Amino acid sequence: MQYKLPFLNSQVWVSSHIIIYLYITSVESRSIDSHSEFSCEPIRLRMCQDLPYNTTFMPNLLNHYDQQTAALAMEPFHPMVNLVCSADLRMFLCALYAPVCTVYGQVSMPCRSLCQRAKDECHKLMEIFGVAWPDDMECSRFPDCDEPYPRPEDLLTGSDPTDQSSMTVQRDYGFWCPRELKVDPDLGYTFMGRKDCSAPCPSMFFNQQELTSIRYVIGVISIVCLSATLFTFLTFLIDVTRFRYPERPIIFYAVCYVMVSLVFFLGFLLEDRVACNAVSPSQFRASTITQGSHNKVCTLFFMVLYFFTMAGSVWWVILTITWFLAAVPKWGSEAIEKKALLFHAIAWGLPGALTVTLLALNKIEGDGISGVCFIGLYDIDALRWFVLAPLCFNVAVGVSLLLVGIVALNRVRMEIPLEKENQTKLVKFMIRMGVFSVLYLVPLLTVIGCYLYEHTYRNIWETTWMEENCKDYHIPCPFKVEQTSRPAMVIFLIKYLMMLVVGIPSVFWVGSKKTCFEWANFLHGRRRKDGVNESRQVLQEQPDFAQSLLREPNTPVIRKSRGTSTQGTSTHASSTHLAVLDDLDEPASSIHSKASYHSSLRRPRDDRSDTMVYRGVEERSFHGSMPHLDHPLSTHSSLHQIEGHSRHSSQQDVSEAPPTLITHGTTVSESRVAENDGTSA
């Protein structure tokens, strides 16, 4: 029987019936219970009662995983069914939303003719109610036959419906997003491969007590890291000339982790208010993890945290590059500093490009544990390509350059005989460089190991979570779970700790007595005008001794310090001895002249002493000592005799020669001596 409206002008009558039908349907949907696992179950849909069959199987032909979801999807068709626009519509809808449960695992499909009759007869009424025929119900999807539904063979089950309800599913239906975790489609959320779905917040793996413990530890360590890195940066501001290249990148590295620790501290204070979406009871939605860039505070947290984390890693690589340039090709501080613009472009440009790319891809994810926003927490691909790949690449490059630099410095220490003082400085610098690198690499490698652990077991953790919560969420339970596992809380705790501890080593580089003196002077309102860095001095102060040996005897001595003055103390004093020994085959007069000149270079250091006692030293002829240079011990004694002779002769003419200014780097006050190279020669 086909129903036709006697008049079409009565829109009020139609609207009132729509309200009544929707109200009845809403009451009906509330009374329907959801199934906890796939099975043949009694039909509880009110529209599909009193049919030739009374059991159905889920998921149905429209991929509804329970009868509650199917009831919500059937709401728009209730007016047409109650008005009986077609005798076949009710049976056709029940065949789709509550198909007959036949042989286990099989679903009987309605015929195409049944679909076509229902569509043709109810088409006009559906237009009046503003209901479109769904694409999932297109008649071309069904078999071309003309048989009633259900077929006689579909009813030959041989068992009661109550017996069939115990049957379990024999295939895996994957993850179905629960109604509580669904979000608006325009947000672009994705969870476990399902769109418009988000993970539960604050955590799908840990309970509230475990979360509280982790958060308090993160809060304490973030304060420690913030204090250490901020102290490093403020120490640099007190004396900006103290930390030059090759160690200047440590300051920028510390600045990066000032921002990282600050974000973690703010996340500790805000808990999950930024990382989680609010609960919406009216829409039956639970608290879910924030994704994408619609949450402005979460987006800001992500930009700061990811950008400065990657920038800190790049600055460490640049630090190893500057060490390499200073140790292997012997670049000076000014030469390295000329590349500062390139260093800054790389260190800030690459992380900036990665951050913009992630914003464009909408990969931001809230972290309900720490309260911040990052990437790769639920998206394994983002973790692999935007976190693990850059960190592993930076570690590989940095470690390679670091090892090459250490080998080069050790070769210098073994092959070039430096003074004892400079040997100590060089060894001290190598130890500091090694300790700082170990303190940086151990936490960073630990973080990478935690990320790899999470990357490996993430799918197993999600399957275990789905098996434990499928009944509560009324979603399909996983089939044939071979391995179950839950993440260890200590692994996540170590990951967050090492992400912050990796910034603390910067304070060990500036930690020295000199730093204490600078802070004391700063707090008392005094500024120290002199001072150098011993590591930079050992690496970079390299006067050209070959040119100084070939200069005219009467030319004043002016030594250039490449920005690393050590108050007139030469770091290569032994190089003058090597220069004399290399020229032993020259005439005696030439050697005597060069020895006298080099003794005048050492005289400013000797003049700073209160007394000079050389009168008790027996004068010996330098030429007479030459035949004994072949002896292993004669070389050292001869050099002392050369210096003693030149010092003795120079003292006699101090009063006769005008004063000559000898400049060592930037220090002048302690370098004024009387020198007459012609007389000493």
Secondary structure as GFF3:
##gff-version 3
##sequence-region A 1 681
A	DSSP	alpha_helix	11	31	.	.	.	ID=ss1
A	DSSP	beta_strand	40	42	.	.	.	ID=ss2
A	DSSP	three_ten_helix	46	48	.	.	.	ID=ss3
A	DSSP	beta_strand	55	57	.	.	.	ID=ss4
A	DSSP	alpha_helix	67	73	.	.	.	ID=ss5
A	DSSP	three_ten_helix	75	77	.	.	.	ID=ss6
A	DSSP	alpha_helix	78	82	.	.	.	ID=ss7
A	DSSP	alpha_helix	89	97	.	.	.	ID=ss8
A	DSSP	alpha_helix	112	128	.	.	.	ID=ss9
A	DSSP	three_ten_helix	135	137	.	.	.	ID=ss10
A	DSSP	three_ten_helix	139	141	.	.	.	ID=ss11
A	DSSP	three_ten_helix	152	155	.	.	.	ID=ss12
A	DSSP	alpha_helix	161	164	.	.	.	ID=ss13
A	DSSP	three_ten_helix	179	181	.	.	.	ID=ss14
A	DSSP	three_ten_helix	185	187	.	.	.	ID=ss15
A	DSSP	beta_strand	190	191	.	.	.	ID=ss16
A	DSSP	beta_strand	194	195	.	.	.	ID=ss17
A	DSSP	alpha_helix	208	238	.	.	.	ID=ss18
A	DSSP	alpha_helix	249	270	.	.	.	ID=ss19
A	DSSP	three_ten_helix	281	283	.	.	.	ID=ss20
A	DSSP	alpha_helix	296	327	.	.	.	ID=ss21
A	DSSP	alpha_helix	333	337	.	.	.	ID=ss22
A	DSSP	alpha_helix	340	361	.	.	.	ID=ss23
A	DSSP	beta_strand	365	366	.	.	.	ID=ss24
A	DSSP	beta_strand	373	374	.	.	.	ID=ss25
A	DSSP	alpha_helix	380	383	.	.	.	ID=ss26
A	DSSP	pi_helix	384	388	.	.	.	ID=ss27
A	DSSP	alpha_helix	389	415	.	.	.	ID=ss28
A	DSSP	alpha_helix	420	473	.	.	.	ID=ss29
A	DSSP	alpha_helix	489	501	.	.	.	ID=ss30
A	DSSP	alpha_helix	506	510	.	.	.	ID=ss31
A	DSSP	alpha_helix	513	523	.	.	.	ID=ss32
A	DSSP	alpha_helix	534	540	.	.	.	ID=ss33
A	DSSP	alpha_helix	545	549	.	.	.	ID=ss34
A	DSSP	beta_strand	558	559	.	.	.	ID=ss35
A	DSSP	alpha_helix	573	582	.	.	.	ID=ss36
A	DSSP	alpha_helix	588	607	.	.	.	ID=ss37
A	DSSP	alpha_helix	622	625	.	.	.	ID=ss38
A	DSSP	three_ten_helix	626	630	.	.	.	ID=ss39
A	DSSP	alpha_helix	634	652	.	.	.	ID=ss40
A	DSSP	beta_strand	659	661	.	.	.	ID=ss41
A	DSSP	beta_strand	663	664	.	.	.	ID=ss42
A	DSSP	beta_strand	672	674	.	.	.	ID=ss43
A	DSSP	alpha_helix	677	680	.	.	.	ID=ss44
###
